[in-house]
Amino acid sequence: MPASKNADPALKPGKKSAEPNYVLVIHGGAGTMIREGSTPKQRAMYRAGLSQALKAGYEVLKSGGEAMDAAVAAVSVMEDCPLFNSGHGAVFNVAGKIELETSLMVSKPPASHPAMPSSRRGSSVTLITHTRNPSHLARALYLAPQLAPHPMLSGAAAEATGASLGVRQADPSYFWTEARWKEHRRGLGLPEDPVEYPRPETSHDTDSEVTDVASFSDDKDKETWEPLDLMPTGTVGAVALDIRGCIAAVTSTGGRTNKLVGRVGDTPVMGCGFWAEEWERDDGLVKRTWDRLRGKSKYEGVGVSGTGDGDYYIRRAAASNIARRMQYLGESLDKATQNVIDDLFNEGGIGGVIALDKDGNVAVPMNCSGMYRGVIRPNGVPLTAIFFDEQLTEL
């Protein structure tokens, strides 16, 4: 599968103007969708889900909100939607259980929390089993350095800390979906039927806020939808740039279908499945003077969220590698992301990344058949695509 190229005009910011510059790019997973096996109805459902996520994040950015909050808002929509491998649509491990992972990282402390140490730029959690929206947990822990001083936590203790901060919990049965359960059984060579519906540990939780997939289609029969991706290994993610120049990356996943119990993927591993950073440009005097006259920041920055076979992203430190190529080799966002995706492919890793820089340039390269993806800019028009050879368009 040839790697995609970043030639889509929607990935570049518009003409310079006095209007605030902000942008949001999202993904809903990569690598396991096949055009020939899909239907127009399926494709429309996924694109509608992506559009809904983009609009949620856009409302935060439009009102002058933080990049961090916009990215969490977008990811939360996908966590609530059973189409995507996160939250309510997460895949099962080999033991038939769901273990979730999430992460958040910012290029600099958010303006709403100026006292946050500049060295504290992110938080991640793995082996989550009760947190309804894992991305909310990553945000809460990041903003509570006294309770969670570490960049990565796991399991029940992390969830208990989140609960003490007001992060909503759910019975593990909330995450169960029939489509993912059947994939789990099929992947192990076991019969799909009869379906073993889960028994809630508690009865107080409801699914009233779960996205109704049927609402994305004229056909309102909830039981007719089937996932487009096959045996997912991907994630969901969002990268946002706010009007203050802060970049935030948020990622959330159920991991690989039928992964080993306790497996930790790239989503919570800083520098591998996610990254956000800014640095001072190391340019000569003439270039610095010219940039200053043009009103260009002396800082460069990037945010990245990856999706695909996370084991390879860990081995190649994929996300931070993009930043290092930009900083030390002077590569553009397009070139740096494409080189990293090509490198992953050469090693056997399948997937893609979404990334953006401080100028509002976006990159969405992949080395596989497709990646659910979307972009929204100040005009408020959500642009989405699925397969590798598609440009971003309005639904």
TAJO-V815655 format. One record per backbone hydrogen bond with DSSP energy under -0.5 kcal/mol. CO is the residue of the C=O (numbers start at 1). NH is the residue of the N-H. If there is no record, write none. Layout:
BEGIN
[[CO NH] [CO NH]]
END
This chain:
BEGIN
[[5 7] [8 11] [9 12] [11 362] [20 22] [22 378] [23 241] [24 376] [25 239] [26 374] [27 237] [29 28] [29 372] [32 230] [34 37] [35 38] [39 43] [40 44] [41 45] [42 46] [43 47] [44 48] [45 49] [46 50] [47 51] [48 52] [49 53] [50 54] [51 55] [52 56] [53 57] [54 58] [55 59] [56 60] [57 61] [58 62] [59 63] [60 65] [61 64] [66 70] [67 71] [68 72] [69 73] [70 74] [71 75] [72 76] [73 77] [74 78] [75 79] [76 80] [78 81] [79 88] [80 82] [80 211] [81 84] [84 86] [85 254] [86 89] [87 90] [92 258] [93 96] [97 93] [97 99] [100 128] [101 253] [102 125] [103 251] [104 123] [105 249] [107 278] [110 113] [111 114] [113 116] [117 120] [119 121] [121 106] [123 104] [124 153] [125 102] [126 155] [128 100] [130 132] [130 170] [132 134] [133 136] [133 137] [134 138] [135 139] [136 140] [137 141] [138 142] [139 143] [141 144] [144 147] [144 148] [151 124] [153 126] [154 158] [155 159] [156 160] [157 161] [158 162] [159 163] [160 164] [161 165] [162 165] [162 167] [163 166] [168 132] [168 133] [171 174] [172 175] [173 176] [177 181] [178 182] [179 183] [180 184] [181 185] [182 186] [183 187] [184 188] [185 188] [185 190] [186 189] [195 197] [198 200] [207 210] [211 213] [212 215] [213 216] [214 217] [218 220] [220 222] [221 224] [222 225] [228 34] [229 231] [232 257] [236 252] [237 27] [238 250] [239 25] [240 248] [241 23] [242 245] [246 242] [247 107] [248 240] [249 105] [250 238] [251 103] [252 236] [253 101] [256 259] [259 94] [260 263] [263 265] [266 269] [266 273] [268 270] [269 272] [269 273] [269 274] [271 320] [272 319] [273 306] [274 271] [275 304] [277 302] [279 300] [281 283] [284 288] [285 289] [286 290] [287 291] [288 292] [289 293] [290 294] [291 296] [292 295] [298 281] [300 279] [301 358] [302 277] [303 356] [304 275] [305 354] [307 352] [308 310] [309 312] [309 313] [310 314] [311 315] [312 316] [313 317] [313 318] [314 317] [317 321] [318 322] [319 322] [319 323] [320 324] [321 325] [322 326] [323 327] [324 328] [324 329] [325 329] [325 331] [332 336] [333 337] [334 338] [335 339] [336 340] [337 341] [338 342] [339 343] [340 344] [341 345] [342 346] [343 347] [344 348] [344 349] [345 348] [350 309] [351 367] [352 307] [354 305] [355 363] [356 303] [357 360] [361 357] [363 355] [365 353] [366 4] [369 388] [370 31] [372 28] [373 385] [374 26] [375 383] [376 24] [377 380] [380 382] [382 395] [383 375] [384 393] [385 373] [386 371] [387 390] [393 384]]
END
